[in-house]
């Protein structure tokens, strides 16, 4: 484990200066979809036409991200057919755009005028962009001690920022209560819209199937709340049940060293995810997108790993930095260090117990 004075920074009693937010093309996207956006914002159009215009934007701008074979990394590590699914190609640079746009469309369809959520960065920018295009008010609760570059982007996209006391998990609770009290659309994880969020992430499975025409042997995913992994699992389960794939992939979870309940539950063979001690969870500039003392959809992700005979790995900040450099130098992709934990999980196992050649997919969740 790394010491705080090397790769981990103890931010206790300090504002969190989180500089590892993903980069995206949100403002450029706004210009490109201006024609559809005018229709969406014009209430003289029937709702059906406004929704169709928003769906056109989702179809053209969100998802359908690149799946590329990492031949240079394959040669480096001695494992064939490693494919990288690069979610950094989404408008704001992460997979969060998938659920943000899906929920903005759902809010529009159901007659809401405001969407609210809690975030520490990337999800807030995604929701702010989706809401601005949909003509929705966006209220974002941010933990009071968090100061990330992406907060400025949220404001520039028209979101209203409310500082919430406590940590991220507290902000989610405050935001959900705020939504219920004010009859706003609750876009927080673990709420009433979890089925929609899982379905949106399930599209990643369909896109992989479209490219490979079957399921890979292993699907490796970074985990924080666990929603992304659980959604991809649901997507592949649907494909398998319908006879589209010959197998289910083994689901592999990676996260920050001893800072995520999902990974800890897998490693220690716990029946359910158990909350970690918040005071022992220290954010750094590298690991922040991954860590949680309470993974809101953790049991769903844990179930996916268990049912597919997958595994989970802890990754240090040092290894994330090293693997992001490997991906940049060998495959030309600039990814967030935290985004590499899926690849770390796959290759760490291969080093210890050589895996027979097959096809392997690694989800890279954000671009730097």
N, C-alpha and C positions, 0 to 999 in steps of 0.2 A: 504493500500500500504506500502511496506517495505521502510525503510529509507536506504540511501546509506551506512551508517556506520554499517548496520547489514548484509544484504544478497546481496545487490547490490553494485558494486564497480564503482565509477566514474573514467573512464579511460581518461577523457578529457585531451588532451595535453600530453598523455603518450602512449607508445607502448601498444598494447593489448596483454596481456599475457594469451592466451586462452589455458587452460590446459584440457578442457573437450572433446577433440576430441575422436572419437570412436576408439576402437582397432579392429584389424582384423588379418587375416592370409595371407596377400597378398604375402609375400615372399615364404611361404610354398606352396601356390597355384602355383606359378611359377615353382617350382620343380615338382609338380605333373602333370603338363600339358606340360612338356618339349617335349614329342613326337609330340604332335599336333603342338606345337609352332615351331618346326623345319620345319614342312611342311608349316606353314603359312609364315615363313621367307624365304623359298626357292622359288625364282621366276621362277625356272625351272618347278615347278608344275603349272598346269592350275589354273587360278583364282578360278574356281568353286571348285576345291579340297581344295584350301587354305581357302576359305570361309566355306566349310564344316567342316574343322578341327577347325576353330574358333567357329562355331556353336556347335560343340561337347563340347567345353570348356564351353560355356554358359549353355548348357543343364546339364552338370555335376556339375558345380560350382556356378552358379548364380541362385537365386530364389529358388522356392520350399522350402521356409523357414517354420519353425515349427509353427503350430497352436495348442496351448495347452489350455486345460480348466483350469482356475484358481480357483480350488475348494476351496483352503484355503482363498483366497481373497473373494470369494462368501460368505463363512461363516462369514467372518469378517464384511462384509457390508450389508448382507441380500438381495442380488440380485443373482439370479441363472443364470447359463450358460453364464458366462463371458469367452470369449476366447481371448487369447493373441497371436497375429501374430508377431513373433519375427524376425524382419528384420536384427538383429545383426548377424544372421547366414550367411550372405553374405560375400564374400572374405575379404573385407576391413572393415566389421563391420556395414554397413548401407545399406539402400535401394538404395543409390546412385549408387551402382554397377549395378543395373538393367539398368539405362539409360546410364551409362558409357560404358558398354560392347555392348549395342545395337548400340550406336553411333560409337564406334570403328569399329564394323563390317560394318556399313553403309559407313564409310569413306573408309575402305578397298575395299568394293564393288565398290565405285564410283571413285576409283583411286587417292584419296588424299594420300599425304605422311606425312601430319602434321595435328594435331588436337589442337585446342586452346580453352581456357575457362578462366573464372575468378572464384575465389573461396576464401573462408576463411578457408578451411580445408578439410572436409570429401569428398566432391565431387572431389577435386583435386587429392586425393590419389586414388580414384576409377578410375578416368580417366588416371592417370599415370600408374596404373597397367594394365588396359585394353589396353592402347597404347603400353606398353612395350611388351605385349604378341602378339599384332597385328603387331609389327615392325613399328609402327608409331612414328614420332617425336611428343612430347607433350610439348606445351608451355602454361604455366599457369601464369596468371596475378593475383597477390596477392596485396591487399591494403597495402600501404607502412608502415602503423602503426600496422599491424597485425603480431604477432609472436606466432604461435601455434606449438605444437610438431609435427603435421602432415606435416608441410612444409619440415622437414628433410626427412620424408618418401617419399614425392614426388620426392625430389632430388635423393634419393637412388634408386628410381625406374626409374630414367633416365629423369625425366621431367626437363625442363628449366624454372626457376622462373624469372619472370619480375615483379619488384615492380611498382605498379600503384599509382599515386597520388589520394588522396581522399578516399572515402569509397567503400564498396562492389558494390553499384549500379554504381558508376563511373567506377570501374574496369571492370564491365560487358560491359559497353559502349565502353571503350577503347579496350577491348579484341575483341568485335564484329567488330569494325572498323579495327583493326589489321588483323583479319581473312579476311575481305573483301579486304583489300589492298594487302595482300600477297597470296590470293587465298588458304587459309587454311580452314579446316573444322571447322565451328563455332558450338561448343558444348554448348554454353551459353543458359540459359533459355530465353524463349520469342522470340527466333529467328525462322529461317526457319525450324528448326528441331523439333518444338514443337509437331507436330503430332506423330513423332517417340517416343518422350519422354513420351507422354501420353499413347501411346500404350504399352510401356515397363512397366509403372506403372500399367496399366490395367491388367497385368498378376497377380497382387496381388488379384484382384477380382476373377479371374478364379481359383486360388489356394484355396481361401476360399470356393468357390462353390464346388470344388472337395471334400472338407472335409465335408461340412455341407449339401450338396445337395440342398441348397436353400440360399437365401439371409438372413442375420441376420436382426433383427429389427433395430439395430443401428450399425453404423460403425464410430468409433471415431479415428481421425487422428491428429497428430501434424501438424501445418502449419507454413510455413515461406514464401516462394514464392507462395505456393499453388499448385505446380505442382503435388505432390504426391496425394493429395486428389482429384484433378481434374482427374487424370489418373485412379484412382480406381473407381471413379464415372462413367467414360466412359466405363470401363470394366463391371461394373454391369448393366449399361444401355443396353449394347450389349446383355448381358445374358437375361435381362428382355424382350427386344424386340423379342428375338428368342424363348421366352417361356420356357427358362431354369429355371427361378426363378418365384415364385408366387408374388413377390413384389420387390420394391426398398427399400434398407435400408435408414433410416434417417442418413444423413451425419452430423457429429458433428466435429467442429474445435476447437482446443485448441492452445493457444500460450501465450507468455510472457505478463505480466500485462501491458496493454495499449501500447504495443510496436509492434503491427501488424495490418496493414490496413484491413485484411480480418475479423478478429475478431471484430474490431471496427465497420466495416460496418454492420455486422450482429447485434451486440448489439444495435447500434443506428439507425438501419433500413435505412441505406443509399442505394441509388439506385446502386451506383458503389463504388468500393474501392477508397478511397481518401488518397493521400500521407500524411504521418505524418510529423511533423517538425523534420528534422534530428538532430538538436542540442539538442532536448529533448529525443533522443533515446540513452540510456546509456547501453552499453554492460556489462555483468558480466561473470564470469567464468561458470555460470550456464545457462544463457538464450541465449547466443550468437547464437546457431544453429537455434533459432526461430525468432529472431527479424529482421524486415525490416521497413524502412520508406516508401519503395515502393515495394509492392509485385508484382513481374513481371507477374505472372499468377494468380493474386489475383481475378480478375473478373470471371475467370473460376471456381475457388473454391467457390466463393460467390454464383454463379449461382447453383452449385451443392447443397450447403447447403439449399438455398432457395427452389429449386424445390422439395426437399425431406422432407421439413418441419423439417429440422434439427435445430441445435442451435450452439452457440459458447461461449466459456468461456475464461476469462483471468486467468492466473495462476501465482502465486508469486514464486520467487526463493525458498522460504521456503517450499512451498507445493511440488514443484518438488523434492527437496531433501528428503522430508518426504515420498513421494510415491515411489521413487526409492528404499528407504530402505524397504518399505512395500513389494515391488515386490521381492527384494532380500531375505528377511526373510521368506516370505510366499510361494514364488514360485521358489526360487533358481535361479533367473535370475539377472545378473548384467547389468543394463541398464543405459545409460546416463540419468541424471535427466531430461533434456529437452525432452527426449523420452516419459515421463510419462504424458504429458499434455492431451493426448487423454483419458486416464483412469481418470484423474482428471475431465475432462469435463463430462464424463458419471456419475461418482459417485457424483459430485457436484449437478447435476440435480436430481439424485435419492434422495439425502438428503433433497432437498427443495420440490420436488414433486415426491413422490414414483412412480417408474416405475414398471408396471406389468411384471412378469416374462416372459421371451421369450428367445431369443438368441442374444448375444451382442458380437461384435468383436472390439477389441482395437488394433491399430497398434502401435507397439513399434519400433521406427525407428533406434535405434542404441544400440550397446553394449559398456559397459564401459571397 
